[in-house]
Amino acid sequence: MFESISDVQDYSNISDDKLLQVSYGMLKMAKCLFVGVPITARETSILPNHQEATSNPLKKIYPKDAFKVTEMQLGFMYDLLYTKALVSYTPCGVVLRLSSFLLTSIVLPPHNVHKYSKVDLCITLSLLVAAMVLEIYAALAFLFSDRTLVWMRKHNFPSISRYITSLPIHRNHRWSNNMGQFNLLSYFNEKPMGFRGILELLKINEKLEKQRYATYPQVPEDLKEWLVMHSIKFRDMLKKGPEDVKLMSRSARGAASLESFLPNSDDQTILFMSCFTEFHQTIIIWHIATELCYHLDHDYFTQKEIRPSSSAETAVLNWKMSKRISRYMMYLLAISPETLPSSGEIGHVNFNRTCEEGRIEIASFDKVGIQRERKHKIKIEASKRLYEQHKDSITEKSQILKQLNGSLLSLGCVLAKHLIESMREKPEEERMERKWNAIAGCLFEFLVYAGRQSSGNQHAQQLRQGGEFLTHFWLLFEELTFLDYSPASPTTTRRYRWRHSIHV
């Protein structure tokens, strides 16, 4: 399986041809992940003979190349699941393809044309020419496919393989490289669509309204690097941390990051809203809190005269990455909920009531005269008003539990308040760094949790639609952290619960 990886010596400036070797060498691991083979079974079947090969490649190459490796692997998986690759790339498949081409070529020259009408001849020749064009296209696609290039490498034709990968025709994108974004605060300010009555009659108004506020930017390189670095740090944190943190990291969401970045905080509200609400509720609450904190800290991170020193660069990066991941998680919940654990009817109730309350709040802000000079200033002002109005609206544990059945806007504001005040006694620079380390770490864990809670079959279904970013990240994370997971029982980890009381 990994014999081609051993040929790759220099990972610092690796070509697409070598990346293809790495991705195909790790394909068996990807197959195990997609079919849901338990960790212990994967370890016994893969690790003994190939531990060195599996532990090095993704950690040696640049983050953008690591994502390209997973992109290639998912391309191989798509071929295996949704095409005739298992037959086409065998000797029998090649013979059948050649036979089809030759037979079409034989009947193409017209014979006894005087016996048939011109219309019949034109139709027949058009169909045959179209068939020939399709056969030629299929032959070229076969020749330039990744699997053919792997075969050339394996059978000592490296120069041909390198030449093909260098051609412009082969430099196609295997994936759109898009990452959906959905900002719930912008959706609160939704403007009515035209033909609303017709859309409601067709029952597509809600879906189209959400799509209007979804954007699909390219995945930036700094986010790829940030995710790879956080995956490695997360793995190291679990290896060095106490056993309860290791256990919580597999069953809860955000517990490990909160334990690391807010270790002395006695505030259990943050932990509760991360780990012990339904996952869709966690996404909405943390998305609102992240958006509020993002806009409230906007001046601190964008005005250089306010930023104390260059040591705040880590906090700046976490500030930017947190927004992107939060909006992506909200995009999955609003636009592509099938990629997340099922939330049932309560999920629709939480989302709709939160949006209803948010729209009422935003409408009331307009009436008191928010200045509409610059777009980001409007968002900052709206965030301040939302925060001030709701930050003290919930003070009891019973109120939190009751609010979980309706709008989650107040809970998002309360969480923002607890994040802001959790390190108030610290200097401003340290407080900002710790706060955004905690926010970024929790959102990263939510992304990991979402990917791991989806089955391999669910990820495979996404390949039919071009592949979701979550699937790419899930595969990369599993392979980056593959050797370092202990064979813990999934049922045991899911039963683990945080036993401390909640103090609001």
C-alpha positions as CSV (number, residue, x, y, z in Angstrom):
1,M,0.0,0.0,0.0
2,F,2.7,2.5,1.0
3,E,5.5,1.4,-1.3
4,S,5.2,4.6,-3.4
5,I,5.5,6.9,-0.3
6,S,9.0,5.7,0.5
7,D,10.2,7.1,-2.8
8,V,9.4,10.6,-1.6
9,Q,12.4,12.1,0.2
10,D,12.0,15.9,-0.1
11,Y,8.7,17.2,1.3
12,S,9.7,20.9,1.4
13,N,9.0,21.6,-2.3
14,I,6.8,18.7,-3.3
15,S,5.3,18.5,-6.8
16,D,1.8,17.3,-7.7
17,D,3.2,14.1,-9.0
18,K,4.8,13.3,-5.6
19,L,1.6,14.4,-3.8
20,L,-0.2,11.9,-5.9
21,Q,2.1,9.1,-4.6
22,V,1.5,10.2,-1.0
23,S,-2.3,10.3,-1.5
24,Y,-2.6,6.9,-3.2
25,G,-0.2,5.4,-0.6
26,M,-2.6,6.5,2.2
27,L,-5.8,5.5,0.3
28,K,-6.3,2.3,2.3
29,M,-6.5,4.5,5.5
30,A,-9.2,6.6,3.8
31,K,-11.1,3.5,2.9
32,C,-11.1,2.4,6.5
33,L,-12.4,5.7,7.7
34,F,-15.2,5.8,5.1
35,V,-16.4,2.3,6.0
36,G,-16.2,3.0,9.7
37,V,-13.6,0.5,10.8
38,P,-13.0,1.0,14.5
39,I,-9.7,2.6,15.6
40,T,-8.3,-0.6,17.1
41,A,-9.0,-2.6,13.9
42,R,-7.3,0.1,11.8
43,E,-4.3,0.0,14.1
44,T,-3.8,-3.7,13.9
45,S,-4.4,-3.9,10.1
46,I,-2.3,-0.8,9.0
47,L,0.2,0.3,11.6
48,P,2.5,-2.6,12.2
49,N,4.2,-2.6,8.8
50,H,3.8,1.1,7.8
51,Q,4.1,3.1,11.0
52,E,6.9,5.3,9.7
53,A,5.2,5.9,6.4
54,T,1.9,6.9,7.9
55,S,3.4,9.1,10.6
56,N,5.4,11.4,8.3
57,P,3.9,12.7,5.1
58,L,1.1,15.0,6.1
59,K,3.2,16.4,8.9
60,K,6.2,17.2,6.7
61,I,4.4,19.0,3.8
62,Y,2.9,22.5,3.8
63,P,-0.7,22.8,4.9
64,K,-2.0,23.7,1.5
65,D,-0.3,20.5,0.1
66,A,-1.9,18.5,3.0
67,F,-5.3,19.6,1.9
68,K,-4.4,18.8,-1.7
69,V,-3.5,15.2,-0.6
70,T,-7.0,14.8,0.9
71,E,-8.5,16.3,-2.2
72,M,-6.7,13.6,-4.3
73,Q,-7.8,10.9,-1.9
74,L,-11.4,12.0,-2.1
75,G,-11.1,11.9,-5.8
76,F,-10.0,8.3,-5.6
77,M,-12.9,7.5,-3.2
78,Y,-15.4,9.1,-5.6
79,D,-14.1,7.0,-8.5
80,L,-14.4,3.8,-6.3
81,L,-17.9,4.7,-5.1
82,Y,-19.6,6.4,-8.1
83,T,-17.8,5.4,-11.3
84,K,-16.8,2.2,-13.1
85,A,-13.1,2.6,-12.0
86,L,-13.0,-0.9,-10.5
87,V,-13.6,-2.3,-14.0
88,S,-12.2,0.5,-16.2
89,Y,-8.7,0.3,-14.8
90,T,-8.3,-3.5,-15.2
91,P,-6.9,-5.2,-18.2
92,C,-10.4,-6.4,-19.1
93,G,-11.7,-2.8,-18.9
94,V,-8.9,-1.6,-21.2
95,V,-9.7,-4.3,-23.7
96,L,-13.4,-3.5,-23.7
97,R,-12.7,0.2,-24.2
98,L,-10.4,-0.5,-27.1
99,S,-12.9,-2.9,-28.7
100,S,-15.6,-0.3,-28.4
101,F,-13.5,2.3,-30.1
102,L,-12.4,0.0,-32.9
103,L,-15.9,-1.3,-33.6
104,T,-17.2,2.3,-33.8
105,S,-14.4,3.2,-36.2
106,I,-15.2,0.2,-38.5
107,V,-18.8,1.2,-39.0
108,L,-18.1,4.9,-39.4
109,P,-17.1,4.9,-43.1
110,P,-20.4,4.8,-45.1
111,H,-21.2,1.6,-47.2
112,N,-23.7,1.5,-50.0
113,V,-24.8,5.0,-49.4
114,H,-27.1,5.0,-52.4
115,K,-29.4,2.5,-50.7
116,Y,-30.4,5.0,-47.9
117,S,-32.0,8.5,-47.9
118,K,-29.8,11.5,-47.1
119,V,-31.7,12.2,-43.9
120,D,-31.0,8.7,-42.6
121,L,-27.4,9.0,-43.5
122,C,-27.0,12.4,-41.9
123,I,-28.6,11.2,-38.6
124,T,-26.5,8.0,-38.6
125,L,-23.2,9.8,-39.3
126,S,-23.9,12.4,-36.7
127,L,-24.5,9.7,-34.1
128,L,-21.4,7.8,-35.1
129,V,-19.3,11.0,-35.0
130,A,-20.7,11.9,-31.6
131,A,-19.9,8.4,-30.4
132,M,-16.3,8.7,-31.7
133,V,-15.9,12.1,-30.0
134,L,-17.1,10.6,-26.7
135,E,-14.7,7.6,-27.0
136,I,-11.8,10.0,-27.7
137,Y,-12.8,12.1,-24.7
138,A,-13.1,9.1,-22.5
139,A,-9.6,7.9,-23.7
140,L,-8.1,11.2,-22.9
141,A,-9.8,11.3,-19.5
142,F,-8.5,7.8,-18.8
143,L,-5.0,8.8,-19.9
144,F,-4.9,11.9,-17.7
145,S,-6.6,10.4,-14.7
146,D,-4.8,10.2,-11.3
147,R,-5.1,6.4,-11.3
148,T,-3.3,6.1,-14.6
149,L,-0.5,8.4,-13.4
150,V,-0.2,6.2,-10.3
151,W,0.0,3.1,-12.6
152,M,2.8,4.8,-14.7
153,R,4.8,5.5,-11.5
154,K,4.4,2.0,-10.3
155,H,5.5,0.5,-13.6
156,N,8.6,2.7,-14.0
157,F,7.3,5.4,-16.3
158,P,8.0,8.4,-14.0
159,S,9.1,10.8,-16.8
160,I,5.8,10.3,-18.6
161,S,3.9,10.8,-15.4
162,R,5.8,14.0,-14.6
163,Y,5.2,15.3,-18.2
164,I,1.5,14.7,-18.0
165,T,1.1,16.4,-14.6
166,S,3.0,19.4,-16.0
167,L,0.6,19.9,-18.9
168,P,-2.0,22.7,-18.5
169,I,-4.8,20.2,-19.4
170,H,-4.1,18.3,-16.2
171,R,-4.1,21.3,-13.9
172,N,-7.8,21.0,-13.2
173,H,-9.4,21.6,-9.9
174,R,-10.6,18.4,-8.2
175,W,-12.7,20.4,-5.8
176,S,-14.3,23.9,-5.8
177,N,-12.2,24.9,-2.7
178,N,-15.2,26.8,-1.4
179,M,-16.3,27.2,2.2
180,G,-19.9,28.3,2.8
181,Q,-20.5,31.2,5.2
182,F,-23.7,32.3,6.9
183,N,-24.0,35.2,9.2
184,L,-27.1,35.0,11.4
185,L,-26.9,38.6,12.4
186,S,-27.1,39.7,8.8
187,Y,-30.0,37.3,8.3
188,F,-31.8,39.1,11.1
189,N,-31.9,42.1,8.9
190,E,-33.5,40.1,6.0
191,K,-35.4,42.0,3.4
192,P,-38.6,40.4,1.9
193,M,-38.2,38.6,-1.4
194,G,-40.3,39.2,-4.4
195,F,-43.2,36.8,-5.3
196,R,-43.3,35.7,-1.7
197,G,-46.8,34.3,-2.0
198,I,-45.9,32.0,-4.9
199,L,-42.7,30.9,-3.1
200,E,-44.7,30.1,0.0
201,L,-47.2,28.1,-2.0
202,L,-44.3,26.1,-3.5
203,K,-42.8,25.8,0.0
204,I,-39.4,27.0,-1.1
205,N,-39.4,30.5,0.4
206,E,-37.5,29.6,3.5
207,K,-34.8,27.8,1.6
208,L,-34.3,30.6,-1.0
209,E,-34.3,33.3,1.8
210,K,-31.4,31.4,3.5
211,Q,-29.5,31.0,0.2
212,R,-29.6,34.8,-0.4
213,Y,-27.5,35.3,2.7
214,A,-25.1,32.4,2.1
215,T,-21.7,33.2,0.5
216,Y,-19.1,30.8,-0.9
217,P,-15.7,32.3,-0.6
218,Q,-12.5,30.4,-1.4
219,V,-10.9,28.7,1.5
220,P,-7.9,31.0,2.4
221,E,-4.5,29.5,2.8
222,D,-4.1,31.0,6.2
223,L,-7.2,29.1,7.4
224,K,-5.7,25.8,6.0
225,E,-2.5,26.4,7.9
226,W,-4.4,27.4,11.0
227,L,-6.5,24.2,10.9
228,V,-3.4,22.0,10.4
229,M,-1.5,23.6,13.2
230,H,-4.5,23.4,15.6
231,S,-5.0,19.7,14.7
232,I,-1.4,19.0,15.7
233,K,-1.7,21.2,18.9
234,F,-5.0,19.5,19.8
235,R,-3.4,16.1,19.4
236,D,-0.4,17.1,21.6
237,M,-2.8,18.6,24.2
238,L,-4.6,15.3,24.5
239,K,-1.4,13.4,24.8
240,K,0.0,15.6,27.6
241,G,-3.3,16.4,29.4
242,P,-5.0,14.5,32.2
243,E,-7.1,11.5,31.4
244,D,-10.4,13.3,32.0
245,V,-9.5,15.9,29.4
246,K,-8.7,13.2,26.9
247,L,-12.0,11.5,27.6
248,M,-14.0,14.7,27.5
249,S,-12.5,15.7,24.1
250,R,-14.1,12.7,22.5
251,S,-17.5,13.0,24.1
252,A,-18.0,16.7,24.8
253,R,-17.3,19.8,22.7
254,G,-14.9,22.5,23.7
255,A,-14.0,21.1,27.2
256,A,-10.4,20.5,26.3
257,S,-9.9,24.0,25.0
258,L,-11.7,25.6,27.9
259,E,-9.6,23.5,30.4
260,S,-6.4,24.7,28.7
261,F,-7.1,28.4,28.0
262,L,-9.4,29.2,31.0
263,P,-8.0,26.9,33.6
264,N,-8.7,29.0,36.6
265,S,-12.3,30.1,35.7
266,D,-15.0,28.9,38.1
267,D,-17.7,29.9,35.6
268,Q,-19.4,26.7,34.5
269,T,-21.9,28.5,32.2
270,I,-19.4,28.6,29.3
271,L,-18.7,24.8,29.7
272,F,-22.4,24.1,29.9
273,M,-23.2,26.0,26.7
274,S,-20.4,24.1,24.9
275,C,-20.8,20.5,26.0
276,F,-24.3,19.8,27.4
277,T,-26.8,21.5,25.1
278,E,-27.9,19.9,21.8
279,F,-25.3,20.4,19.1
280,H,-27.4,22.6,17.0
281,Q,-28.1,24.8,20.1
282,T,-24.4,24.9,20.8
283,I,-23.7,26.1,17.2
284,I,-26.3,28.9,17.4
285,I,-25.4,30.1,20.8
286,W,-21.6,30.2,20.1
287,H,-22.2,31.7,16.7
288,I,-24.1,34.6,18.2
289,A,-21.5,35.0,21.0
290,T,-18.6,34.9,18.5
291,E,-20.2,37.5,16.2
292,L,-20.8,39.8,19.2
293,C,-17.3,39.4,20.5
294,Y,-15.9,39.8,17.0
295,H,-17.6,43.1,16.4
296,L,-17.1,44.4,20.0
297,D,-13.3,43.8,19.7
298,H,-13.1,45.1,16.1
299,D,-11.4,48.4,17.0
300,Y,-8.9,46.6,19.3
301,F,-7.7,44.4,16.5
302,T,-7.9,46.8,13.5
303,Q,-6.5,50.0,14.9
304,K,-2.8,49.7,15.3
305,E,-2.5,52.4,17.9
306,I,-4.8,50.5,20.2
307,R,-3.0,47.1,19.8
308,P,-0.4,47.0,22.5
309,S,2.4,44.9,20.9
310,S,3.2,42.4,18.2
311,S,2.6,39.6,20.7
312,A,-1.2,40.1,20.0
313,E,-0.7,38.7,16.5
314,T,-1.8,35.2,17.7
315,A,-5.0,36.8,19.1
316,V,-5.6,38.6,15.8
317,L,-5.3,35.4,13.8
318,N,-7.7,33.5,16.2
319,W,-10.1,36.5,16.0
320,K,-10.2,36.2,12.2
321,M,-10.3,32.4,12.0
322,S,-13.0,32.1,14.7
323,K,-15.3,34.2,12.6
324,R,-14.8,32.0,9.5
325,I,-15.3,28.8,11.3
326,S,-18.4,30.1,13.3
327,R,-20.0,31.3,10.1
328,Y,-19.2,27.9,8.4
329,M,-20.8,26.0,11.2
330,M,-23.8,28.2,11.0
331,Y,-23.9,27.6,7.2
332,L,-24.0,23.9,7.7
333,L,-26.9,24.2,10.2
334,A,-28.9,26.6,8.0
335,I,-28.2,25.4,4.5
336,S,-26.8,21.9,4.8
337,P,-28.2,20.4,8.0
338,E,-27.9,16.8,6.7
339,T,-24.2,17.0,7.3
340,L,-24.7,17.5,11.1
341,P,-26.2,15.2,13.8
342,S,-30.0,15.3,13.5
343,S,-31.6,17.9,15.7
344,G,-35.3,17.0,15.1
345,E,-38.2,19.4,15.4
346,I,-36.5,21.4,18.3
347,G,-33.8,22.4,15.8
348,H,-36.3,24.2,13.6
349,V,-38.0,25.8,16.6
350,N,-34.7,27.1,18.0
351,F,-33.6,28.5,14.6
352,N,-36.9,30.1,13.7
353,R,-37.6,31.7,17.1
354,T,-34.1,33.0,17.3
355,C,-34.5,34.6,13.9
356,E,-37.9,36.1,14.8
357,E,-36.5,37.7,18.0
358,G,-33.4,38.9,16.2
359,R,-35.5,40.6,13.4
360,I,-37.7,42.4,16.0
361,E,-34.5,43.6,17.8
362,I,-32.9,44.8,14.6
363,A,-36.0,46.6,13.5
364,S,-36.2,48.4,16.8
365,F,-32.6,49.5,16.4
366,D,-33.4,51.1,13.1
367,K,-36.2,53.2,14.7
368,V,-33.8,54.7,17.2
369,G,-31.5,55.8,14.5
370,I,-28.5,53.7,13.7
371,Q,-26.3,55.6,11.4
372,R,-25.9,53.9,8.0
373,E,-22.6,55.3,6.8
374,R,-20.3,52.3,6.8
375,K,-21.4,48.7,6.9
376,H,-19.0,47.4,9.6
377,K,-19.9,50.4,11.8
378,I,-23.6,49.3,11.6
379,K,-22.7,45.8,12.7
380,I,-20.6,47.1,15.6
381,E,-23.4,49.3,16.8
382,A,-26.0,46.6,16.4
383,S,-23.8,44.1,18.3
384,K,-23.3,46.6,21.1
385,R,-27.1,47.2,21.4
386,L,-27.9,43.4,21.3
387,Y,-25.2,42.7,23.9
388,E,-26.3,45.5,26.3
389,Q,-29.9,44.6,26.0
390,H,-29.5,40.8,26.7
391,K,-26.3,40.2,28.6
392,D,-28.1,40.3,32.0
393,S,-31.4,38.9,30.9
394,I,-30.6,35.4,32.3
395,T,-29.2,34.9,35.8
396,E,-30.5,31.5,36.9
397,K,-29.8,28.0,35.8
398,S,-33.5,27.3,35.4
399,Q,-33.8,30.2,33.0
400,I,-31.1,28.7,30.8
401,L,-32.9,25.4,30.6
402,K,-36.2,27.0,29.9
403,Q,-34.7,29.3,27.2
404,L,-33.3,26.2,25.4
405,N,-36.8,25.5,24.2
406,G,-37.2,28.8,22.3
407,S,-35.1,31.6,21.0
408,L,-31.3,31.3,21.7
409,L,-30.5,35.0,21.2
410,S,-30.4,35.8,24.9
411,L,-28.2,32.8,25.6
412,G,-25.7,33.9,22.9
413,C,-25.5,37.3,24.5
414,V,-25.1,35.8,28.0
415,L,-22.3,33.5,26.7
416,A,-20.6,36.6,25.2
417,K,-20.7,38.3,28.6
418,H,-19.2,35.3,30.4
419,L,-16.4,35.1,27.8
420,I,-15.7,38.8,28.1
421,E,-15.7,38.8,31.9
422,S,-14.0,35.5,32.6
423,M,-10.5,37.1,32.7
424,R,-11.4,40.7,33.6
425,E,-8.6,40.9,36.3
426,K,-5.9,40.2,33.7
427,P,-4.2,42.9,31.6
428,E,-6.0,43.7,28.4
429,E,-3.5,42.0,26.1
430,E,-3.5,38.8,28.0
431,R,-7.3,38.9,28.4
432,M,-7.8,39.3,24.7
433,E,-5.3,36.5,23.9
434,R,-6.9,34.0,26.3
435,K,-10.4,34.8,25.3
436,W,-9.8,34.3,21.6
437,N,-7.7,31.2,22.2
438,A,-10.7,29.8,24.1
439,I,-13.2,30.8,21.4
440,A,-11.0,29.6,18.6
441,G,-10.3,26.3,20.4
442,C,-13.9,25.6,21.1
443,L,-15.0,26.3,17.5
444,F,-12.2,24.1,16.3
445,E,-13.5,21.3,18.6
446,F,-17.0,21.8,17.2
447,L,-15.7,21.4,13.7
448,V,-13.9,18.2,14.8
449,Y,-17.0,16.9,16.6
450,A,-19.2,17.6,13.5
451,G,-16.9,15.7,11.2
452,R,-16.5,12.7,13.6
453,Q,-20.3,12.5,14.4
454,S,-21.1,12.1,10.7
455,S,-20.7,8.6,9.4
456,G,-18.4,7.6,6.6
457,N,-21.5,7.0,4.5
458,Q,-22.7,10.6,5.1
459,H,-19.3,12.0,4.0
460,A,-19.4,9.7,1.0
461,Q,-22.9,11.1,0.1
462,Q,-21.3,14.6,0.0
463,L,-18.8,13.5,-2.6
464,R,-21.7,13.2,-5.1
465,Q,-22.3,16.9,-4.8
466,G,-18.6,17.9,-5.2
467,G,-17.5,17.4,-1.6
468,E,-18.1,19.5,1.5
469,F,-15.3,21.3,3.2
470,L,-16.2,19.4,6.4
471,T,-15.4,16.1,4.7
472,H,-12.0,17.4,3.6
473,F,-11.2,18.6,7.1
474,W,-12.5,15.4,8.7
475,L,-10.3,13.2,6.6
476,L,-7.2,15.4,7.1
477,F,-7.8,15.6,10.9
478,E,-8.2,11.8,11.2
479,E,-5.0,11.1,9.2
480,L,-3.0,13.8,11.0
481,T,-4.0,12.5,14.5
482,F,-4.3,8.8,13.4
483,L,-1.3,7.4,15.3
484,D,-1.9,9.2,18.5
485,Y,-5.5,8.1,19.4
486,S,-5.7,5.5,22.1
487,P,-8.2,2.7,21.4
488,A,-11.0,4.0,23.6
489,S,-14.4,2.6,23.4
490,P,-16.9,5.0,21.7
491,T,-19.7,4.0,24.0
492,T,-17.7,4.6,27.1
493,T,-16.7,8.1,26.0
494,R,-20.2,9.1,25.1
495,R,-21.4,8.2,28.6
496,Y,-18.9,10.5,30.3
497,R,-20.6,13.6,31.8
498,W,-19.3,16.7,33.5
499,R,-20.4,16.6,37.1
500,H,-19.7,20.1,38.4
501,S,-22.6,22.4,39.2
502,I,-23.5,25.3,37.0
503,H,-23.1,28.9,38.3
504,V,-24.5,31.6,36.1
